[in-house]
Structure formats: structure tokens, C-alpha cells
Amino acid sequence: MGPAGLFAALQLAETGARVTLVERGKPVAERLADVQDFWQQRVFNPDSNTQFGEGGAGTFSDGKLTSRLNHPLTHRVLETLVRFGAPEEILRQAKPHVGSDRLRVVLVNFRRQLLQLGVDVRFSTRLTGFQVSNGQVCAGELNDTELLEIEHLVLAPGHSARDSYRMLSAAGVKLEPKAFAIGLRVEHPLELINRIQYGMQSHPQLPAAEYSLAWNNRQSGRGVYSFCMCPGGRVVNAASEAGGIVVNGMSDFRRDAELSNSALVVTVRADDFAATDPLAGVRFQRHWEQRAFQAGGDSWSAPAQPLLEFLHGQGGRLHSSCLPQVVHAELADCLPSFVVDELRRALPQFDRRMRGFVSEQATLIGVETRTSAPLRILRNAEYESVSHPRLYPTGEGAGYAGGIMSAAVDGLKVANSILQRYTV
Ligand SMILES: Cc1cc2nc3c(=O)[nH]c(=O)nc-3n(C[C@H](O)[C@H](O)[C@H](O)COP(=O)(O)OP(=O)(O)OC[C@H]3O[C@@H](n4cnc5c(N)ncnc54)[C@H](O)[C@@H]3O)c2cc1C
């Protein structure tokens, strides 16, 4: 029930197909309570958290709908979101965003519509396997117990469903490792970013300022870039596995919180994690997430360091919105040395582009590891797994999308491909 799965289900159900939608997590209201428990009491639920549950990874997000896609289906996604309660202005904006608060409303209306169309929506239900007959996928295994006969299995698990990746690998589904990026999140006072970008702390007619930074190291061939910027938002611990820290950013529609944040990440190639098998990238991510967990004191606090101290060994102070909390740590211990080196080279470049970016008021928080999937589930021109006919990998976890909009569009494309089979 992330954007890929939701949009695929809607498209199929609107055309009259019989759809069962399974989601390992909970409906959005119950999920919100679990996530609050995690952020406030540090009670972690492996199936109901910032990554898993109704709405997928984007539920606790900035709800940015920007993407590099220029596909007619993007409009269909925006119109659908507006139909379910997203602000109408997203239809006109160059950089539309919904905000985490408004997304929750959209999700409830989305589910109502699916139920009205007869979709069998099952929460707390995990796809744990599948069966093959005559060379084609013919049934899904749910919660290790139930078999559900199907004609087509759309698989939209996101990039954090590591048990699902393991299950697919064990079943012989063709996967390949892919590049991704890892790094840190940076937080600055919103007013500082406004001052850099607008020349003034605030203006009633200007939104919280955004930025996008990129620098390529010609010698190493690596890119360092800002990612998923959340103006007036907050940093959150977005873990989906015990013993590992993953940070990300979210904001409400008004983007009026005190701090602005974004990820600063470095590209990681398959040869950086000695990709002997398709799951090597997952192990690489997990290793650094566990290092961050230890650096944070083994208690779900995120390790953090003033940006000046990360760069020059001293200076600055910690100021972070991160939930549940940050603790001071040496961030160079939480990332591979090539990532640390690239970040240290890129930061002065970023400061040249945005004077004041390297500031005593800036804080770095670790670690940002889930920028995109570390593997791809290979599929053919009909969007079907190359090894398993009738299995349709889609969305970010399959390696064909990055972000809410592109995941939703990919889900629509898969649904259309399935419907095409029935067109005479
Ligand atoms: C905190 C945060 C902020 C973000 N901010 C933005 C943003 O502002 N803009 C943007 O474009 N993107 C943002 N993203 C990224 C965006 O959320 C993802 O790119 C997008 O949600 C991917 O969609 P998806 O449908 O492919 O997968 P997901 O959204 O990850 O959904 C997958 C779903 O499948 C479920 N699932 C997994 N395995 C199983 C299984 N075996 N059985 C049953 N269910 C299963 C999961 O519980 C989940 O609900 C953010 C992500 C996070 C974590």
C-alpha cells in the first residue's frame, strides 16, 4: 500500500478487475500511534513504522511530488490525489507538495474508494512467498499460512522490505545489484536558508526556501548531492529494522517548522560493496545503519555532529529536530571513509554556491542509507519478471522508481500492462 501498490490497485479495480491488496503494516491511524510510540517511547514495531504501513514510506514525508518524469500519467496521479483530498494547487505548481498531515487524509479517502470498488484490503498481511505452476506464478503465500490463488502478482514492497528481497532471492527471482547513495542529513535554521536564498529571513508571500546542490568529483567520478529537501520540516528516525538507524525528513503542508533539512549523499557503486550477490547492497546498508545505532548509544538516538566539527574538527553546536533524539558522535565512524572524504570535499563547494551553508548553526545527522533500492528486480518490456511470468515487480523497491510520483506512475504502468492482456 505504498504509492506503487495503491495506484496499481486503483487502476485495476476501476477497470473491473478483482483485486486483493495486502499490506504488512496497519491502517494509517493505528500506524501513526505506533510511530509516535517509537519516536516518543522508543518502542519499535518491525511491521508498523516509518517505512511500513498504509501509504508506504511516503506517509511520513514532505509529500513532495516532484520527479524527473515527464509522463502523461503524472497528471493522473496529481488529479487522483486532489480527488482524495490533496490541495488543489498541486495541479498548477512546478514543485507540488502535499505535506505529511494532508497525506494522511488522502490515504483514508484512497482506501475508502478502493473498498467501494470491491478491493479486498488486508492489513497486517505479509506476502511471505509464492507458488509457481506451469512456469507461471499462480498463488501468493500470506503470513506463511494462507495460499491465495491469483492470475497476476503485482509486487510493490518498497526498498526496505529486506525479508521480501531474501524471499525473492531464495525463490530464484532474477535480481541484480544497483548503485544508490548514502550520506547524512543536514539541518539549518529555516531563516538562515531563507536569508541565503532570498536575502531576507522571511516574507509573507514567499514559501520556506528550498535548495538543490550537486558537485561532481572529477577525480573519483563520484557525485555528491542534496536530496529530498524538507523546508520547515523535521528529521526523523525512519528505521524499519531493529538495531539500525536510518534518518529521513518530513514536513507538514505549511512547512513552518523552525528548521529545514535535506540529505547530503554520495553515490555508491556496486563495486564499493563487492557485489558478489544481489543482496550485497542490503548488507552494506545494514552495516552502516548498525554502526550508526551503536554510535547513537544503542537506544534509537541518532548520532549527530555540528557541521563545522565534522569539517574542521571543532566549532558549532548541535541543534536538531530529530525524533526521538540526537546524541553527539563522531560521524566519520558511521560511514565508509570514501563517503566521509567526498562529503568533506563537497561541503566547501556547496558553501560557495550558498554562502553560509557551512555554518555554526548547521548540524549533521546520521545516517541516510535508503535513498533508493540497492538492487533491481529484473523485468521485461511487459513489466513482468524476466524469470517468473505473472510476477510484476514495481515501484521503488523493484528498482524502477525513486520517490512518490515515479512509484505511483510505475504502479499505473504495470496495471496498464496487465490490462493490455485482456484488450481485444
Ligand atoms: C521519511 C520519508 C520521507 C520521504 N519523503 C519523500 C518526499 O517528500 N517525496 C518523495 O517523492 N518521496 C519521499 N520519500 C520516498 C517515498 O516515500 C518512496 O519513494 C515511495 O514511497 C516509494 O513507493 P513504493 O510504493 O515503491 O514503496 P513504499 O512506499 O515503500 O511502499 C511499500 C509498501 O509495501 C509494504 N510491504 C513491504 N513488504 C511487504 C510484504 N512482504 N507484504 C506486504 N506488504 C509489504 C510496506 O509496508 C509498504 O507499505 C520519503 C521516504 C521517507 C521514508
Ligand as a Chemical Component Dictionary entry (heavy atoms), coordinates in Angstrom:
data_LIG
# 
_chem_comp.id                   LIG 
_chem_comp.type                 NON-POLYMER 
_chem_comp.pdbx_formal_charge   0 
_chem_comp.three_letter_code    LIG 
# 
loop_
_chem_comp_atom.comp_id 
_chem_comp_atom.atom_id 
_chem_comp_atom.alt_atom_id 
_chem_comp_atom.type_symbol 
_chem_comp_atom.charge 
_chem_comp_atom.model_Cartn_x 
_chem_comp_atom.model_Cartn_y 
_chem_comp_atom.model_Cartn_z 
_chem_comp_atom.pdbx_ordinal 
LIG C1  C1  C 0 10.574 9.835  5.865  1  
LIG C2  C2  C 0 10.485 9.749  4.349  2  
LIG C3  C3  C 0 10.277 10.910 3.620  3  
LIG C4  C4  C 0 10.147 10.857 2.228  4  
LIG N1  N1  N 0 9.847  11.996 1.558  5  
LIG C5  C5  C 0 9.554  11.937 0.244  6  
LIG C6  C6  C 0 9.058  13.058 -0.444 7  
LIG O1  O1  O 0 8.834  14.117 0.126  8  
LIG N2  N2  N 0 8.813  12.936 -1.777 9  
LIG C7  C7  C 0 9.029  11.771 -2.449 10 
LIG O2  O2  O 0 8.786  11.730 -3.661 11 
LIG N3  N3  N 0 9.478  10.688 -1.810 12 
LIG C8  C8  C 0 9.734  10.731 -0.483 13 
LIG N4  N4  N 0 10.151 9.610  0.172  14 
LIG C9  C9  C 0 10.354 8.384  -0.611 15 
LIG C10 C10 C 0 8.990  7.777  -0.977 16 
LIG O3  O3  O 0 8.251  7.622  0.186  17 
LIG C11 C11 C 0 9.197  6.461  -1.699 18 
LIG O4  O4  O 0 9.979  6.707  -2.846 19 
LIG C12 C12 C 0 7.877  5.857  -2.131 20 
LIG O5  O5  O 0 7.010  5.709  -1.036 21 
LIG C13 C13 C 0 8.107  4.501  -2.795 22 
LIG O6  O6  O 0 6.877  3.949  -3.111 23 
LIG P1  P1  P 0 6.642  2.387  -3.275 24 
LIG O7  O7  O 0 5.191  2.209  -3.441 25 
LIG O8  O8  O 0 7.531  1.862  -4.325 26 
LIG O9  O9  O 0 7.140  1.717  -1.911 27 
LIG P2  P2  P 0 6.758  2.037  -0.397 28 
LIG O10 O10 O 0 6.163  3.378  -0.262 29 
LIG O11 O11 O 0 7.961  1.720  0.390  30 
LIG O12 O12 O 0 5.607  1.009  -0.066 31 
LIG C14 C14 C 0 5.812  -0.358 0.060  32 
LIG C15 C15 C 0 4.722  -0.937 0.950  33 
LIG O13 O13 O 0 4.778  -2.360 0.895  34 
LIG C16 C16 C 0 4.621  -2.895 2.209  35 
LIG N5  N5  N 0 5.313  -4.189 2.229  36 
LIG C17 C17 C 0 6.636  -4.427 2.156  37 
LIG N6  N6  N 0 6.875  -5.740 2.111  38 
LIG C18 C18 C 0 5.666  -6.350 2.165  39 
LIG C19 C19 C 0 5.268  -7.717 2.139  40 
LIG N7  N7  N 0 6.149  -8.721 2.036  41 
LIG N8  N8  N 0 3.949  -7.991 2.215  42 
LIG C20 C20 C 0 3.026  -6.985 2.315  43 
LIG N9  N9  N 0 3.363  -5.672 2.337  44 
LIG C21 C21 C 0 4.663  -5.376 2.253  45 
LIG C22 C22 C 0 5.252  -1.865 3.113  46 
LIG O14 O14 O 0 4.721  -1.962 4.419  47 
LIG C23 C23 C 0 4.879  -0.555 2.418  48 
LIG O15 O15 O 0 3.673  -0.042 2.894  49 
LIG C24 C24 C 0 10.292 9.624  1.557  50 
LIG C25 C25 C 0 10.536 8.455  2.293  51 
LIG C26 C26 C 0 10.629 8.503  3.671  52 
LIG C27 C27 C 0 10.880 7.231  4.449  53 
# 
loop_
_chem_comp_bond.comp_id 
_chem_comp_bond.atom_id_1 
_chem_comp_bond.atom_id_2 
_chem_comp_bond.value_order 
_chem_comp_bond.pdbx_ordinal 
LIG C1  C2  SING 1  
LIG C2  C3  SING 2  
LIG C2  C26 DOUB 3  
LIG C3  C4  DOUB 4  
LIG C4  N1  SING 5  
LIG C4  C24 SING 6  
LIG N1  C5  DOUB 7  
LIG C5  C6  SING 8  
LIG C5  C8  SING 9  
LIG C6  O1  DOUB 10 
LIG C6  N2  SING 11 
LIG N2  C7  SING 12 
LIG C7  O2  DOUB 13 
LIG C7  N3  SING 14 
LIG N3  C8  DOUB 15 
LIG C8  N4  SING 16 
LIG N4  C9  SING 17 
LIG N4  C24 SING 18 
LIG C9  C10 SING 19 
LIG C10 O3  SING 20 
LIG C10 C11 SING 21 
LIG C11 O4  SING 22 
LIG C11 C12 SING 23 
LIG C12 O5  SING 24 
LIG C12 C13 SING 25 
LIG C13 O6  SING 26 
LIG O6  P1  SING 27 
LIG P1  O7  DOUB 28 
LIG P1  O8  SING 29 
LIG P1  O9  SING 30 
LIG O9  P2  SING 31 
LIG P2  O10 DOUB 32 
LIG P2  O11 SING 33 
LIG P2  O12 SING 34 
LIG O12 C14 SING 35 
LIG C14 C15 SING 36 
LIG C15 O13 SING 37 
LIG C15 C23 SING 38 
LIG O13 C16 SING 39 
LIG C16 N5  SING 40 
LIG C16 C22 SING 41 
LIG N5  C17 SING 42 
LIG N5  C21 SING 43 
LIG C17 N6  DOUB 44 
LIG N6  C18 SING 45 
LIG C18 C19 SING 46 
LIG C18 C21 DOUB 47 
LIG C19 N7  SING 48 
LIG C19 N8  DOUB 49 
LIG N8  C20 SING 50 
LIG C20 N9  DOUB 51 
LIG N9  C21 SING 52 
LIG C22 O14 SING 53 
LIG C22 C23 SING 54 
LIG C23 O15 SING 55 
LIG C24 C25 DOUB 56 
LIG C25 C26 SING 57 
LIG C26 C27 SING 58 
# 
